[in-house]
């Protein structure tokens, strides 16, 4: 496997980062994750846009132009021969003597790797996934895609321990989002409900594309907060992320959602998304 580190494409086991890297010491960095389908990056432009924003928000100087990022990403996908999977990009503030304040004149650490993974035909898409709800213990800038993911690690481990695949995090009784996904429910009237964007959630790129596709399909959207109880009572539920696209949620805290099978609207949205994702973006 080849990874990208600070300007070079290297075998993964030769790519080394200092123990003094601020990503390692302070989680002082941001990242991005892009889906790969048919050998091309899905929704790459909005992912890079969000990445650029994350860097700006924490004042890391972006070392590459949009065109350079794209060329590096595409080269990594090509070198690894990934047809379907995931591309991970991370940037940290760099290597410096340990001190909280930003170091001066330090180059950021830039790293990318790919993971091969079946997304279009994943078994989870057929069966749906179970989620549990947990308290949202994160900081107040969840709109920044920070590498500080301890709350999500604990939330998703709790899900795994309970035999579930994802944790839906809850604040003041309302679902914020999944540990690594955006959370949706479908009302008995057939409307999609999703939490509006704010500092309380990551602006999901898959969420954004899905909202555009559902609007084009004439599906009514309610962009508002929803409670755990509403999720229990929903007709359907699903989650979205770059590495899963659209996945049906078939149980929440052990209670079946609807009839406990992937819902028809969810399946339709998944196929709409797949049709979109299969077409490479215009250069
Ligand atoms: N929320 C959180 C907390 C996430 O980590 C992710 C995955 N990056 C998402 C939502 C989904 O975002 P996207 O569709 O851009 O992958």
Boltz pocket constraint, residues with backbone or C-beta under 6 A from the ligand:
constraints:
  - pocket:
      binder: B
      contacts: [[A, 33], [A, 177], [A, 178], [A, 179], [A, 180], [A, 181], [A, 182], [A, 202], [A, 203], [A, 204], [A, 205], [A, 206], [A, 207], [A, 240], [A, 241], [A, 242], [A, 243]]
      max_distance: 6.0
